[in-house]
Amino acid sequence: MVTEISDEQIKKAREAMKWLAENPVARRLADAEEMQRRDIVSRIEEAREEGIEEGELRERQKTVLQLLGLKWSLEAIADFTGMPIDQIRVLENGSS
């Protein structure tokens, strides 16, 4: 999506940059706000990635339990899912 920027918007942005350059306190505040914004964005991204990983793990565990129900061997399940046999055993013992 391309957004047109008017000459007036460019002028206002230049004035704001000049004002910040001339006012060290305002510049520090603007920098602090930007750091805070970036920190929030970073935490949101980390939480999103953790959620995706958690969902993938739950799906893999669900698949393991289904395969155990079909009497697949632990080795075959490990090969199919990529989950270590010791973790499969934990799921097996927990579902009994």
C-alpha positions in Angstrom: 0.0 0.0 0.0 1.5 3.3 -1.1 0.5 6.4 0.8 0.9 9.8 -0.8 2.6 12.3 1.4 1.7 16.0 0.9 4.1 18.8 0.8 2.4 20.2 4.0 3.1 16.9 5.8 6.7 16.9 4.8 7.0 20.5 5.9 5.5 19.7 9.3 7.8 16.7 9.7 10.8 18.9 8.9 9.7 21.5 11.5 9.3 18.8 14.1 12.7 17.3 13.4 14.3 20.8 13.6 12.4 21.5 16.9 13.6 18.2 18.4 17.2 18.9 17.3 17.1 22.3 19.0 15.5 20.9 22.2 17.6 18.3 23.9 15.0 17.5 26.6 12.3 17.0 24.0 14.7 14.9 22.0 15.4 12.6 25.0 11.7 12.2 25.6 11.1 11.4 22.0 13.9 8.9 22.1 12.5 7.3 25.3 9.1 7.0 23.7 10.6 5.4 20.6 12.5 2.9 22.7 9.4 2.1 24.7 7.4 1.6 21.4 10.1 -0.7 20.0 10.1 -2.7 23.3 6.4 -3.2 23.2 6.5 -4.3 19.6 9.3 -6.7 20.4 7.4 -8.2 23.4 4.3 -8.6 21.2 6.3 -10.4 18.5 7.9 -12.7 21.1 4.5 -13.5 22.6 3.2 -14.3 19.1 6.1 -16.6 18.4 5.7 -18.4 21.7 2.0 -18.9 21.0 2.8 -20.4 17.6 5.3 -22.7 19.2 2.9 -23.7 21.9 0.2 -24.5 19.3 2.6 -26.6 17.2 3.7 -28.5 20.3 0.0 -29.2 21.2 -0.7 -30.5 17.7 2.4 -32.7 17.8 1.3 -34.1 21.2 -2.2 -34.7 19.8 -0.7 -36.6 16.9 1.4 -38.7 19.2 -1.6 -39.6 21.3 -3.5 -40.6 18.2 -0.6 -42.7 16.9 -0.3 -44.4 20.3 -4.0 -45.2 20.1 -3.3 -46.9 16.8 -0.6 -49.0 18.5 2.3 -47.5 16.5 5.7 -48.3 18.0 7.5 -45.6 19.9 10.3 -45.5 17.3 7.8 -45.1 14.4 6.1 -42.2 16.3 9.4 -40.6 17.0 10.4 -40.9 13.3 7.1 -39.5 12.2 6.7 -36.6 14.6 10.3 -35.7 15.4 9.5 -36.0 19.1 12.1 -37.7 21.3 11.0 -41.2 22.6 11.4 -40.1 26.2 8.8 -37.3 25.6 6.5 -39.8 23.9 6.7 -42.1 26.9 5.7 -39.2 29.2 2.6 -38.6 27.0 2.0 -42.4 26.9 2.1 -42.7 30.7 0.0 -39.5 31.1 -2.8 -40.8 28.9 -3.2 -44.1 30.6 
